[in-house]
C-alpha cells in the first residue's frame, strides 16, 4: 500500500511537467507521514487486541496543588487488593473471595455493574466473579466487598484458584456501569 501511494505521487508530478529536483524531499516527507500513520495504527490494534487493555475512564483535573499546577488524574473505581478468607461450612472447607475497592470519583457510588477476572501468568482466564451490585461507596473511600453464598463467591478447597499462590494470579476489574448518588450513570 505504501509503495502504491509513493509511486502515484511520483508519476503524477512527472506527467504534469513538475521539476524532479523538488520531488525527492516531498517523497521523503510522505514516507515519514505514512510510517507515522502505520505506527499509530499498530498501537491502536495492540490496545484493542490486548486481553488486559484498561477500560476507558474519564480523565478530569484534580484541584491545584500547592505550586498551583493542575494534575490530570483518572477518576475510576479500582481494585486495591483481594484475598481468600477461610469459611467452615458443615463438613467441608470453603474460601470466600474478598475484594477491596477504591472509589476515585468525587461522587458516592450507589450501584455497580462489574466483574473481576482472575487470570494465570499466561493470560488464561481461570475464574470470574461479580462485584456486589448495591455498593454504598463514598467518594474517595475504600471498602471491602466480602464474598459469601449470596454473591456466589465461595470456593471449595479443591478449586484451582485456592491451590495457586497470589503472585501467580492477575486480577482485573472490568467495570460496565456505575450509578452515583445524584442519579448520574456512567457506562463503559
PyMOL commands that set and color helices and strands:
alter all, ss='L'
color gray80, all
select helices_A, chain A and resi 2-15+23-49+160-163+166-168
alter helices_A, ss='H'
color red, helices_A
select strands_A, chain A and resi 59-61+72-74+77-89+92-103+109-120+125-130+142-145+154-156+169-180+185-187
alter strands_A, ss='S'
color yellow, strands_A
deselect
rebuild
show_as cartoon
